[in-house]
Amino acid sequence: MDLKKVEVKLERQQAIEELIQLEEIRNGIELMDKLKEKYGIEASQVTISRDIREMELVKDKSKGYLILKRNAIKKELLVEIKKLLQNKELYWFNDDYESILLKAKDPLFAPIIGNKFEKAFSMGEKIVVAFVNNSGAIWIVSPTKTKEEIISFLDKIDID
């Protein structure tokens, strides 16, 4: 494929992506008409069908218009998350959270240390979580006020 054809294809697919985000387009014929009307881009039905396939456009399940597959997947996932929240199977905390990064000298002790921080600083609605990796890094995530408590605790330790 020569450079000019590639440029034309990219321009057309960029226009298609813009169109489906701005308008409710239900099929390839509508897409072909809107491309010509809004962008002056003429394309055959075969070309539009190929673009739809290559760009992974799908029909929105609830409204029936074309959207990018990645957007459809995101929408479905967000609906599932919403249901989990509504059914009280998932809770979220609207506090300001911050993090502290520690490193265990011996990586084998990192999970134990992380667990100790979780137990010592998690109380009631204050949730402290420690994520640990194989190199001994311990990432502690906590509400801002709890981070201040943890830092205060760490600052008071006399390290020689």
Backbone as CSV, one residue per row, in Angstrom:
resi,resn,N_x,N_y,N_z,CA_x,CA_y,CA_z,C_x,C_y,C_z
1,MET,0.855,-1.175,0.000,0.000,0.000,0.000,0.904,1.243,0.000
2,ASP,0.617,2.151,-0.920,1.468,3.339,-0.989,1.109,4.345,0.101
3,LEU,2.008,5.286,0.318,1.878,6.260,1.402,0.594,7.081,1.305
4,LYS,0.217,7.469,0.111,-0.992,8.288,-0.085,-2.242,7.524,0.374
5,LYS,-2.329,6.241,0.033,-3.478,5.417,0.429,-3.538,5.249,1.943
6,VAL,-2.373,5.108,2.547,-2.309,4.967,4.011,-2.798,6.257,4.667
7,GLU,-2.345,7.409,4.144,-2.776,8.697,4.690,-4.287,8.881,4.564
8,VAL,-4.835,8.518,3.415,-6.276,8.645,3.178,-7.041,7.748,4.158
9,LYS,-6.560,6.537,4.332,-7.209,5.583,5.246,-7.175,6.112,6.679
10,LEU,-6.016,6.585,7.131,-5.900,7.118,8.490,-6.798,8.326,8.696
11,GLU,-6.848,9.200,7.704,-7.710,10.385,7.785,-9.185,9.967,7.882
12,ARG,-9.582,8.989,7.060,-10.963,8.512,7.060,-11.310,7.865,8.406
13,GLN,-10.406,7.032,8.928,-10.686,6.351,10.200,-10.697,7.340,11.366
14,GLN,-9.884,8.370,11.296,-9.922,9.403,12.333,-11.261,10.145,12.276
15,ALA,-11.719,10.424,11.071,-13.017,11.089,10.901,-14.144,10.185,11.413
16,ILE,-14.046,8.894,11.152,-15.059,7.942,11.640,-15.099,7.955,13.159
17,GLU,-13.932,7.924,13.782,-13.888,7.921,15.245,-14.512,9.200,15.806
18,GLU,-14.212,10.338,15.204,-14.818,11.596,15.642,-16.328,11.565,15.469
19,LEU,-16.784,11.080,14.318,-18.215,11.036,14.025,-18.993,10.192,15.027
20,ILE,-18.491,9.008,15.314,-19.261,8.122,16.206,-19.262,8.616,17.644
21,GLN,-18.323,9.493,17.969,-18.338,10.082,19.302,-19.288,11.275,19.375
22,LEU,-19.535,11.908,18.242,-20.380,13.104,18.213,-21.840,12.802,17.853
23,GLU,-22.050,11.754,17.069,-23.390,11.465,16.573,-23.759,10.001,16.777
24,GLU,-25.062,9.757,16.817,-25.564,8.392,16.934,-25.727,7.812,15.537
25,ILE,-24.765,7.006,15.136,-24.764,6.406,13.803,-25.037,4.920,13.966
26,ARG,-26.065,4.435,13.270,-26.545,3.071,13.482,-25.956,2.027,12.546
27,ASN,-25.438,2.438,11.385,-24.934,1.429,10.450,-23.937,2.049,9.468
28,GLY,-23.398,1.199,8.607,-22.382,1.626,7.652,-22.884,2.627,6.634
29,ILE,-24.140,2.498,6.218,-24.706,3.432,5.240,-24.780,4.841,5.839
30,GLU,-25.303,4.931,7.068,-25.356,6.234,7.745,-23.951,6.807,7.903
31,LEU,-23.009,5.948,8.258,-21.626,6.377,8.450,-21.053,6.910,7.136
32,MET,-21.314,6.198,6.056,-20.830,6.608,4.740,-21.419,7.980,4.363
33,ASP,-22.710,8.162,4.615,-23.366,9.433,4.292,-22.819,10.581,5.148
34,LYS,-22.642,10.338,6.433,-22.149,11.388,7.342,-20.700,11.765,7.019
35,LEU,-19.886,10.771,6.631,-18.497,11.065,6.246,-18.462,12.045,5.075
36,LYS,-19.329,11.794,4.112,-19.366,12.672,2.933,-19.906,14.046,3.320
37,GLU,-20.992,14.054,4.103,-21.651,15.306,4.479,-20.768,16.192,5.354
38,LYS,-20.157,15.613,6.391,-19.424,16.413,7.388,-17.951,16.635,7.039
39,TYR,-17.348,15.645,6.345,-15.904,15.722,6.101,-15.536,15.760,4.611
40,GLY,-16.537,15.580,3.754,-16.247,15.549,2.325,-15.482,14.302,1.916
41,ILE,-15.574,13.253,2.730,-14.849,12.011,2.448,-15.809,11.012,1.804
42,GLU,-15.449,10.600,0.583,-16.253,9.587,-0.105,-15.572,8.239,0.043
43,ALA,-16.393,7.233,0.361,-15.872,5.873,0.501,-16.974,4.895,0.129
44,SER,-16.577,3.757,-0.395,-17.559,2.747,-0.774,-18.063,2.014,0.475
45,GLN,-19.167,1.314,0.302,-19.725,0.537,1.407,-18.745,-0.557,1.847
46,VAL,-18.030,-1.135,0.899,-17.032,-2.164,1.215,-15.917,-1.574,2.072
47,THR,-15.455,-0.378,1.723,-14.391,0.296,2.483,-14.869,0.614,3.888
48,ILE,-16.093,1.115,4.006,-16.649,1.441,5.323,-16.787,0.171,6.161
49,SER,-17.243,-0.914,5.543,-17.368,-2.193,6.266,-16.010,-2.665,6.775
50,ARG,-14.981,-2.498,5.933,-13.625,-2.884,6.327,-13.137,-2.005,7.486
51,ASP,-13.420,-0.700,7.400,-13.038,0.211,8.489,-13.738,-0.186,9.793
52,ILE,-15.023,-0.496,9.710,-15.784,-0.898,10.904,-15.137,-2.118,11.546
53,ARG,-14.750,-3.082,10.718,-14.111,-4.306,11.219,-12.726,-4.002,11.807
54,GLU,-11.901,-3.254,11.066,-10.542,-2.947,11.517,-10.527,-2.092,12.787
55,MET,-11.483,-1.162,12.871,-11.529,-0.259,14.028,-12.253,-0.894,15.223
56,GLU,-12.784,-2.087,15.008,-13.541,-2.813,16.022,-14.714,-1.982,16.547
57,LEU,-15.526,-1.503,15.597,-16.743,-0.804,15.974,-17.825,-1.850,16.228
58,VAL,-18.603,-1.628,17.250,-19.703,-2.535,17.599,-20.936,-1.692,17.883
59,LYS,-22.071,-2.356,17.949,-23.312,-1.634,18.284,-23.443,-1.559,19.793
60,ASP,-23.767,-0.374,20.284,-24.061,-0.187,21.696,-25.292,-1.027,22.014
61,LYS,-25.210,-1.869,23.054,-26.300,-2.794,23.364,-27.594,-2.096,23.748
62,SER,-27.499,-0.975,24.417,-28.718,-0.324,24.885,-29.316,0.647,23.866
63,LYS,-28.480,1.281,23.042,-28.992,2.319,22.136,-28.952,1.919,20.666
64,GLY,-28.112,0.940,20.317,-28.076,0.462,18.943,-27.227,1.260,17.968
65,TYR,-26.399,2.168,18.463,-25.544,2.908,17.546,-24.095,2.438,17.665
66,LEU,-23.289,2.779,16.655,-21.906,2.311,16.597,-21.023,3.000,17.631
67,ILE,-20.202,2.197,18.304,-19.199,2.713,19.233,-17.945,1.853,19.104
68,LEU,-16.839,2.359,19.592,-15.603,1.578,19.602,-15.761,0.416,20.578
69,LYS,-15.254,-0.729,20.211,-15.384,-1.910,21.064,-14.820,-1.645,22.457
70,ARG,-13.669,-0.942,22.525,-13.065,-0.671,23.835,-14.000,0.176,24.698
71,ASN,-14.753,1.087,24.072,-15.721,1.888,24.826,-16.906,1.044,25.276
72,ALA,-17.309,0.080,24.423,-18.412,-0.815,24.782,-18.022,-1.677,25.973
73,ILE,-16.799,-2.184,25.951,-16.312,-3.012,27.065,-16.270,-2.188,28.338
74,LYS,-15.748,-0.967,28.239,-15.683,-0.091,29.417,-17.081,0.179,29.953
75,LYS,-18.024,0.457,29.063,-19.396,0.741,29.485,-19.997,-0.457,30.227
76,GLU,-19.791,-1.664,29.694,-20.308,-2.875,30.346,-19.684,-3.065,31.724
77,LEU,-18.385,-2.830,31.825,-17.703,-2.973,33.113,-18.222,-1.960,34.122
78,LEU,-18.449,-0.732,33.668,-18.968,0.305,34.562,-20.379,-0.032,35.042
79,VAL,-21.184,-0.633,34.174,-22.529,-1.071,34.579,-22.413,-2.149,35.654
80,GLU,-21.484,-3.083,35.472,-21.283,-4.142,36.467,-20.823,-3.566,37.805
81,ILE,-19.898,-2.609,37.771,-19.413,-1.974,39.003,-20.558,-1.236,39.692
82,LYS,-21.373,-0.539,38.908,-22.526,0.183,39.464,-23.465,-0.783,40.183
83,LYS,-23.723,-1.944,39.581,-24.593,-2.947,40.207,-23.997,-3.452,41.516
84,LEU,-22.693,-3.678,41.522,-22.022,-4.138,42.747,-22.170,-3.116,43.865
85,LEU,-22.016,-1.851,43.515,-22.176,-0.787,44.514,-23.631,-0.704,44.993
86,GLN,-24.570,-0.768,44.062,-25.988,-0.677,44.419,-26.442,-1.861,45.280
87,ASN,-25.869,-3.036,45.020,-26.227,-4.240,45.785,-25.416,-4.386,47.068
88,LYS,-24.625,-3.365,47.382,-23.791,-3.344,48.590,-22.795,-4.515,48.633
89,GLU,-22.383,-4.958,47.446,-21.357,-5.992,47.355,-19.976,-5.367,47.222
90,LEU,-19.957,-4.069,47.022,-18.721,-3.315,46.866,-18.905,-1.979,47.568
91,TYR,-17.892,-1.562,48.301,-17.948,-0.289,49.009,-16.787,0.574,48.529
92,TRP,-16.991,1.854,48.568,-15.886,2.744,48.222,-15.730,3.782,49.317
93,PHE,-14.516,4.249,49.438,-14.171,5.186,50.492,-13.791,6.492,49.838
94,ASN,-14.504,7.526,50.212,-14.317,8.816,49.574,-13.389,9.708,50.402
95,ASP,-12.397,9.118,51.014,-11.410,9.875,51.776,-10.218,10.188,50.875
96,ASP,-9.405,11.108,51.343,-8.143,11.350,50.648,-7.170,10.271,51.095
97,TYR,-6.626,9.531,50.137,-5.674,8.473,50.438,-4.304,8.873,49.938
98,GLU,-3.311,8.455,50.688,-1.926,8.718,50.314,-1.136,7.435,50.500
99,SER,0.110,7.469,50.112,0.906,6.249,50.234,2.299,6.516,50.793
100,ILE,2.855,5.451,51.310,4.224,5.463,51.836,4.896,4.238,51.225
101,LEU,6.126,4.389,50.830,6.859,3.264,50.258,8.009,2.896,51.195
102,LEU,8.039,1.634,51.586,9.102,1.115,52.447,9.814,-0.009,51.705
103,LYS,11.008,-0.383,52.188,11.752,-1.493,51.585,12.308,-2.358,52.697
104,ALA,11.906,-3.626,52.699,12.421,-4.574,53.688,13.813,-5.029,53.260
105,LYS,14.715,-5.138,54.226,16.075,-5.591,53.921,16.028,-7.003,53.342
106,ASP,15.227,-7.865,53.966,15.045,-9.227,53.470,13.646,-9.320,52.855
107,PRO,13.545,-9.509,51.542,12.242,-9.540,50.872,11.268,-10.579,51.446
108,LEU,11.800,-11.618,52.064,10.917,-12.647,52.635,10.087,-12.111,53.795
109,PHE,10.575,-11.064,54.450,9.854,-10.502,55.593,8.856,-9.404,55.185
110,ALA,8.890,-8.969,53.940,8.015,-7.887,53.494,6.525,-8.183,53.730
111,PRO,6.017,-9.384,53.412,4.595,-9.645,53.674,4.244,-9.569,55.168
112,ILE,5.143,-10.022,56.003,4.912,-9.999,57.454,4.873,-8.548,57.944
113,ILE,5.820,-7.744,57.473,5.882,-6.334,57.867,4.641,-5.592,57.371
114,GLY,4.264,-5.830,56.119,3.075,-5.202,55.562,1.840,-5.545,56.379
115,ASN,1.719,-6.809,56.770,0.592,-7.256,57.583,0.571,-6.557,58.935
116,LYS,1.744,-6.366,59.526,1.825,-5.678,60.828,1.341,-4.229,60.712
117,PHE,1.724,-3.546,59.632,1.255,-2.176,59.419,-0.266,-2.154,59.248
118,GLU,-0.795,-3.093,58.469,-2.251,-3.144,58.279,-2.974,-3.319,59.612
119,LYS,-2.499,-4.265,60.426,-3.152,-4.537,61.713,-3.004,-3.369,62.686
120,ALA,-1.840,-2.746,62.693,-1.589,-1.679,63.661,-2.355,-0.401,63.350
121,PHE,-2.557,-0.102,62.064,-3.129,1.194,61.711,-4.543,1.145,61.123
122,SER,-5.075,-0.046,60.834,-6.459,-0.155,60.352,-7.382,-0.243,61.550
123,MET,-8.302,0.696,61.634,-9.261,0.693,62.743,-10.600,1.186,62.247
124,GLY,-11.643,0.380,62.392,-12.980,0.787,61.982,-13.029,1.141,60.514
125,GLU,-13.418,2.379,60.238,-13.542,2.853,58.856,-12.198,3.216,58.235
126,LYS,-11.143,3.328,59.060,-9.816,3.650,58.528,-9.196,2.361,57.985
127,ILE,-9.056,2.302,56.697,-8.495,1.109,56.081,-7.085,1.411,55.601
128,VAL,-6.165,0.573,56.027,-4.772,0.673,55.591,-4.473,-0.619,54.846
129,VAL,-3.890,-0.479,53.662,-3.581,-1.644,52.843,-2.091,-1.623,52.514
130,ALA,-1.469,-2.792,52.604,-0.052,-2.907,52.256,0.084,-3.834,51.050
131,PHE,0.707,-3.331,49.999,0.997,-4.126,48.814,2.490,-4.438,48.854
132,VAL,2.823,-5.683,48.580,4.210,-6.127,48.696,4.643,-6.757,47.369
133,ASN,5.913,-6.532,46.991,6.418,-7.220,45.804,7.607,-8.105,46.173
134,ASN,8.114,-8.844,45.196,9.182,-9.825,45.444,10.525,-9.217,45.819
135,SER,10.719,-7.922,45.559,12.003,-7.303,45.893,12.018,-6.750,47.319
136,GLY,10.881,-6.877,48.024,10.821,-6.400,49.404,10.197,-5.034,49.562
137,ALA,9.720,-4.463,48.460,9.058,-3.166,48.552,7.693,-3.350,49.203
138,ILE,7.339,-2.400,50.078,6.044,-2.420,50.761,5.397,-1.067,50.494
139,TRP,4.287,-1.085,49.814,3.564,0.143,49.481,2.350,0.200,50.389
140,ILE,2.349,1.157,51.290,1.256,1.295,52.254,0.345,2.425,51.784
141,VAL,-0.937,2.111,51.640,-1.936,3.094,51.222,-2.880,3.309,52.397
142,SER,-3.073,4.579,52.754,-3.903,4.884,53.923,-4.551,6.248,53.775
143,PRO,-5.601,6.506,54.581,-6.152,7.867,54.595,-5.063,8.852,55.028
144,THR,-5.184,10.092,54.598,-4.173,11.117,54.891,-3.858,11.204,56.378
145,LYS,-4.889,11.237,57.226,-4.654,11.355,58.673,-3.877,10.157,59.204
146,THR,-4.173,8.981,58.686,-3.461,7.789,59.134,-2.018,7.821,58.656
147,LYS,-1.777,8.346,57.454,-0.405,8.475,56.968,0.398,9.346,57.929
148,GLU,-0.223,10.411,58.408,0.454,11.283,59.364,0.809,10.509,60.632
149,GLU,-0.085,9.643,61.096,0.208,8.801,62.275,1.369,7.859,61.997
150,ILE,1.359,7.256,60.808,2.422,6.304,60.454,3.764,7.024,60.377
151,ILE,3.794,8.180,59.752,5.042,8.945,59.636,5.523,9.382,61.014
152,SER,4.594,9.801,61.859,4.955,10.185,63.222,5.592,8.999,63.949
153,PHE,4.991,7.822,63.795,5.535,6.604,64.398,6.945,6.318,63.872
154,LEU,7.115,6.384,62.530,8.415,6.098,61.933,9.473,7.120,62.351
155,ASP,9.070,8.388,62.448,10.015,9.447,62.841,10.545,9.276,64.251
156,LYS,9.748,8.690,65.122,10.146,8.527,66.520,11.115,7.369,66.747
157,ILE,11.316,6.557,65.744,12.191,5.396,65.905,13.638,5.856,65.779
158,ASP,14.432,5.514,66.799,15.839,5.889,66.810,16.616,4.829,66.027
159,ILE,17.122,5.224,64.864,17.859,4.293,64.008,19.328,4.684,64.032
160,ASP,20.165,3.761,64.474,21.624,4.026,64.523,22.302,3.548,63.278
